[in-house]
Amino acid sequence: MAKNMILQSKRCCWMAGRSLALFIVFVMAVVSASSAQQIVPAQEIFEKIESKESVYYDGVRISGDLDLRSLPGAQVPNSFAVTNSTIINATFTGATFAKDAVFWGTTFECASFDNAAFLGQADFANTSFGNASFVAATFAQPVVFDAALFRDDVSFADARFAKDAFFNEALFLANADFNYSDFDSYSYFASAKFVGDALFSDVDFSGPSDFSAASFFGSANFFQSRLSSPIFSDVIFYGPAQYGLASFSGLSSFGGAVFAGEAGFNLARFSDAADFSGARFQDLALFGLTKFEDIASFQQAQFGGDLNFKGGAISTILMDKASFGESSHIIMNDTDFSRFKAHWNEIEDHVVWEPGAYLALVENYRRLGWSGDQDDCYYQYRRLDQARTGWGWSKVIDILAWLSCGYGVRPGYAGVWSLLTIFIFALVFWRGDGIRKSAKPLHEPAEKYAVPGRVTLRNALFFSTMIFISRGPNEFLPVGRNRYYVILEGILGWLLLALFLVTLGRVMIR
């Protein structure tokens, strides 16, 4: 009972606290709504800045052009805060905000921050922008654009972010241009949405960048950018993703990413580990001339189109349990790799024929100690090579090597041919009545001492087996032309047994 009373008391306190919190939020909303109609002329803000007062407005609408270029030296010496407000025209081009600049929840219809310098913190969280530009803007302290809405094209080209930059859950409804910008510290774009093209060409991400769970509906262009420990886990690329000539350092994570369009990593360089585990490539996956200097993991990745490693250099690649579409191809022409960890039965139907690539895979499996995969890959190599060879003695010998012992890696082939040879000759001896029981097996000629009567199929099998593995038993004698069949079977027996033992020994020794 006491315990229930305590729990009920705690619940009542929680409900009271929740009601109070809701009441406070309601009051704030009413106050904000009541003040939303307040109009503040831009001249009033100019006067405050010129008199070196801090600027703070909440829930207002600024009339006139807020053009800070007319200020002495375009300097804002004290804190500047305009929150939950509406600014129709704002021209902060070349302005310097000496202290914190806060625009939380404000709506900009047309704003220019080109070449602006933010020496204090800049807070644009939950801000809405119409036509906006931050070209060559400088942010000396952390800047926050979390949950910001960019309704039209926005440009951060040549901008410099000296400290952490936050764009978490930002929504870009048109093109977002970050070309040639510098992120000197951490950059966060987690769960951001780029409806138009996202342009990050030739960008310096000196600190770790987090794009986890972001969505790129247009083109995502990171061409020739430099990324440090980037996180693109669970990102969805609905359009083409371009990382050509990009440089990756630190752990690069693309685990669980979805590439609905073409994924281009041609000429990219991964100095450290790259994780593509569980990623889905629904279109072309292009890694031509790409360098993986550390481990590259594609475990459980899915490929709907071709996977192209042509001319690449790979230290170690893990492709365990990766899956490929029926028409997918793995292109490894002129690819240099030290370890390629994917079982042959998982990729054999997809590796594009190129003699050097196949032989490199055979050698790779030998180094890994995967003898079964080595044999299977070598067997496939010889079969494809034979299919492309014109008729001649070399092709005939290849066919014999294939049928007799599977190119030296299938001892079972020789075993099957041995059993088949024994059975065929046994049928010949039995059906042709070619052997007789001998009354005096050590005397010649055979016919003189042959016992009349047909031998059984069982006896014929016994006789054929003994002829195949050594010499015929003394109690049976071949008659007539069957003596020549005995010689032929003996020769075939020595050849097939030698092939079987050599092939079996080679496989077992490994």
N, C-alpha and C positions, 0 to 999 in steps of 0.2 A: 504493500500500500504506500509506504513512504517513498519507495523508488518511483512508483507511478506518479506520485504528487510532484516529486522533483522533476521528472521528465515533462509533466504537464506545465510546471512553472517555467522551465526552460523554453518550452514551445511557446508559451504566452509571451515571454520576453522577446523571443525571436520574431513573433508576429508583430509585437509592438514596435520593435526596432525596424522591421520591414515597412510597417505603415508610416513610421516617421520618415524613413528614407524616401518613400514614394511621395509623401507630402512635400518634402523639401524639393524633390525633383519637379513636382507639379508647380510649386511656388516659383521656382527658377524659370520654368517654362512660361508661366504667366507673365513674370517680369520681363523675360526676353521678348515675349510676344507683344507686350505693351510698349516696349521700347523699340520694337522693330520698325515702327513708323517714324522714328526720330531721324531727321535729316541733318547731317553735319556738313557744312561747306568745307571744301578743301582748303580755303584760305585760313580757316581756324586752325587746321593742323600745321600749316606753314608757320603761323605765328607762334605756336607752341615750340616748334623745332628751333625757330630763330631765337627764341628767348631761352633756349637750352633746357626746356622742360621735357619731362617724359611724356610720351603719348600713350594714352590708353583709352580705347573705346570698345564697347561691346554692344552688339545688336543694333548697329546704326547703318544708315545709308549715306555714303559720302557723295555729295553732289559736286559737279565740276571735275576738272581734270586734276588728278593728284600727281603732279609732275615735280619730282624732287630735283630735277636738273637745275631748276631756278634757284635752289638754295646755294649759299656761299660754299664753294668747293664741293657741292652735292653731298654734304656731310650731315649725318643724323647722329649727333653726339651722345644722346641718351637712349634709353629703352624705347622701343616702338612696338606697340601692341594694338592691333585692330582685329578683334575676334568676333565670330558669328555675325559678321557684317557683310555689306555689299559694296563693292567698289567697281564702278562702271569702267572708268579709264584710269589706269595706273601706269605711270612711266617712271620707273626707278633705274633707268639706264645710267650706268656709271656711278650710281649712288653708293655711298659707304655707310653701312650700319655699324657704328662703333661698338654698340652693345647688343643685347638680345633683340631679335625681331620675331614677333609672334603674330601669326595670321590664322590661328586655329579656327576652323569652321567658317572661314570667310569665303565669299564668292567673288571671283574676279571675272568680269566679262571680257576685258581686254587688258593684258598686263605685260609689261616688258621689264625684265630684270637683266638685260644684257649688260655684261661687264660690271655688274653690281658686286660689291664686296661685303660679305657678312663676317664681321670680326667676332661677334658673339654667336650664341646659338640661334638657329633659325628654325622656327616651328611652323610648318605648313600642314600639319595633320588635319585630316577631314576637310581640307580646302578644296574648293571647286574652281576650275579654271576654264575659261573659254579659250580665246586666242592668247597663248602665253609663250614667252621665250625667255630662256635662261642662258643664252649663248655667252660663253666665256665668263660666266659668273664664278665667283670664288667663295667657298664656304670654309672659313678657318676653323670653325667649331662644328660639333655634330649638327646635322640638319635632318629634320623629320618631315617626310611626305607620306606618312602612314595613312592609308585609306583615302588618299587624295584622289580627286576625280579630274581627269583631263579630257574635256569634251571635244576639243579640236586638236590639231597638230601641236606638238610641243617640242621644243628643241633645248637640249642641254649640251649641244656641241661645244667642245673645247672647255667645258666647265671643269672646275677643280674642287674635289672634295677632300680636304686635308684630314678630316676626322670621319667618324662613322656617318654613313648616309643610310637613312631608313626610308624605304619605299614599300614596306610590307602592305599587302592588300590594296595597293594603289590600282586604279582602273584607268587605262589609257584607251579611250574610245577611237582615237585616230592614230596617226603615226607618231612614234616616240623616237626622237633622234638624240642619241648619246655619243655619236661619233667623236673620236679624238678626245674624249674626256678622261680625267684621271681620278681614280679612287685610291687615295693613299692609305686608307684604313679599311675597316670592315664596310661592306655594302650589303644591304638586306633588301631583297625583292621577293621575299617569301609570299606565296599566294597572290602575287601581282597578276593582273590580267592585261594583256596587250592585244587589243582587238585589231588594230592596224599593224603596220610593220614596226618591228622593234629593231632599231639600228644601233649596234654597239661595235662598229668597225674601228679597229686601231685604238682600242680603249686599254688603258693601263689599270688593271685590278691588282694593285700592289698588296692589298690585304685580302683576306678570304671574302668570297662573294657567295651569297646564299639566295638562290633562285628556286628553292624547294617548293614544289606544288604550284609553281607559276603556270600560267596558260598563255601560249603564243598562238593566236588565231591567224595572224598573217605571217610574213616572213620574219624569221629570227636570224639576224645577221651579226655574227661575232668574228667576221673575217679579220685576220691578222691581229687579233687582240691578245693580250697577255693576262692570263688568269692564274691566280694563286689560290690553291685549295678550293676550287669552285664546287658548289653543291647544286646540282640540277636533278636531285632525286624527285621522282614522281612528277616531273614536269611533263606537260602535254604540248607537243609541237604539232599543231594542226596544219601548218604550212611548212615550207622547206626550212631546214635548220642549217645554217652555213657557218662552219668553224674552220674554213680553209686557212692554212698558214698560221693558225692560232698556236700560242705556246702555253702549255699547261704545266704548272709546278705545284708541288704538294699533292695530296690525294685529290683526284678529280672524280667526283661522284655523279654518275648518271643512272644509278640504280632505280629500276622501276619506271624510268622515263618512257614516254610513248612518242615515237616519231611517226606521225601519220603521213607526212610528206618525206621528201628526200632528206637524208641525213648526210651532210657533206663535211668530212674531216680530212679531205685531201691536203697533204703537205703539213698537217698539224704535227706538233711534237709534244709528247707527254714525258716530262723528265722524271716523274714519279708514278706511283701506281694509279691506274685508271679503273674505275669500277662501273661496268655496264650490266651488272647482274640483274636479271629479270627485266631488262629493257625490252621494248617491243619496237621493232623496225618494220613498219608496214610497207615501206617503199624501199628504194635503193639505200644501202648503207655503204658509203664510199669512204674508204680509208687508204686510198692510193697514195703511195710514197709517204705514208704516215710513219712516224718513229715512236715506238713504245719502248722506252729505255728501262722500264721496270715492269712489274706484273700488270697485265691487262686482263680483267675478268669479264667474260661474257657468259658466265654460268647461268643456265636457265633462261637465256635470252631467246627471243623469238624473232625470226626473220621471214618476212613475207616476200621480200624481193631479193636481189642479188647482194652478196657480201663481198666487197672488192678490197683486197689487200695488195693489189698489184704494185710491185716495186717498193713495198714497205719494209721496215726493219722492226722486228719484234723480239724482245728479250724472252718473255714468257707470256703465253696467252692461255687462259683457262676457258674451255668451252664445254665443260661437262653439262650434260642434259640440255644443251641448246637445241632448239627445234627449228626446222626449216619448212617453208612451203613447198608444194610439189614442183613448182617451176623455179625455185630459188637455186642460185649457183654461188659457189665459193670460188673466187678468182684469186689465185696465189702465184701467178706468173711473176718470176723474178723477185719473189718475196724472200727475205732473209730472216729466218727465225731460229732461235736457240731451242725453245721448248714450245711445242704446240700440243696442249693437253686436251684432246678430244678423241674419244674412241672411234675407230674407223667405221664401225657399223652405224654411227650416228651421222657421219658426213659423207660416206662413200658415194651416195647417189647424187651428191651436189658439187663435189670438187670438179672444176673444169679441167679437162685434159690438157696437160702440159708436162712433158717428160721430166723437166727439172723439178717442178713442184712435187710430182709423185715420188721421185727419188729422194727429195729432201724430206718428205713425210716418212718414207721408209727408214731413212737414217735417224730421223727424230724418234720414231718408235723404238729403234734399236737402243738409242741413248736412254730412253725412259725405261727400258726393260720390258716393254709390252710386246712380247714375241708374237702373240696371237695377232695383234693389230699389225705388226710388221709384216707377217706372212700374208695377211689378207690384203694389205695395201700393195705389196709387191705382186701378188697374184693378179689384182685388178690392173696394175700397171702393165704387166706382160700381156694380159688379154686385150687391153685397149691398144697397146703398141702393135700387137699381132694383127688386129682388125684393120689397122691403117697401113700395113705393109703389103706391097704388091706381091703377086705370086712369083715364087722362085724357091731355090733350095733352102734359103734361110727361113722362109715362111713354113715350108714343109717340116723342117727340123723343129721350129717353134710349135707347130701343131702336135708333133710327136711328143715333145717335152710337156705340152699341156695335157695331152690325153694320158700319158704314161705315169707322170708323177706330179702333175699340177705345178710345173716349173720348179720342182724341187722343194715345194713347201706343202705338198699334199700327199703324205705317205699312204693315205687311204686309197688314192687312185691306183697305185701299184698293187696294193693288196686286193682290190676289187678285180683288177685285170688278172691277177694270179689265180683267184678263185674261178673266174670266168674261163680262163684258159684250161684249167684242170677239168672243169665240167664239160667244155666243148669236146676236148680230146676223149674224155670218157664216153661221151655219146657216140663219137666216131668209132671208137673201139667196140662199143657194145652193139650199135646198129649195124656196123659193117662186119660183125663177127671176126674181128681182127686179132683176138688173142685167144690162146688155148692154155689149159692147164698142162704142165709138163710132167711126164712120167720120169724122165731123167734130165733134170734141169741143167746139168753140167755138160751135157753132150750136145753136139751139133750134127746135122742141121736140125732146126727147131721142128719142122714139119714131121720129121721121122719119129720124134718122141712125143708129139702132141697128142693129148687125150681128146678123143672125139666129144662133141657136146658144146653147146653155147654157154658162155659164162654169164653170170648175172650182172645187172647194172652196178650193184654194190661192188662186185669184184673189179669191174671196169674202172670205177671211181678210185678204188684202192690202187690199181695198177697205174692209172694216170697220175695220181698224187705222188707215188714213189718215183715215177719217171721225172716229174717236174722238180722235185726237191733233191734227188740224188741219181739213182739208177733203178731200173726195174727189178721187181722181186724175182727170185729164181723159180718160184713155183708157177709163174705165168710167162708165156712166150708169145711175142708178136709174130704174126704170120703174114706172108705176102707183102704187099706194099705198105702195110702198117708198120713195118720196120723203119721205113723212112719217116713216118709220122712220129715215131718214138724219138728219132734224132731231132726233128724239128721242135718237138715239145721240150726236149732237154735243153736246147739252145735258148728257147723263150724262157724256160724256167730260170736258167742262170742269169739272164738279163733282167727279168722282172724281180727276182729275189735281190739282186745287187742294187737295183733302183730302190726297192722297198727299204732295204737295210740302210743304205746311204742316206736316203731322205729321212727315215725315222731317226737315225743316229743324229743327223743335223738338228732335227727339231728337239730331240730329247737332251742333247748336250747343252743347248741354250737354256 
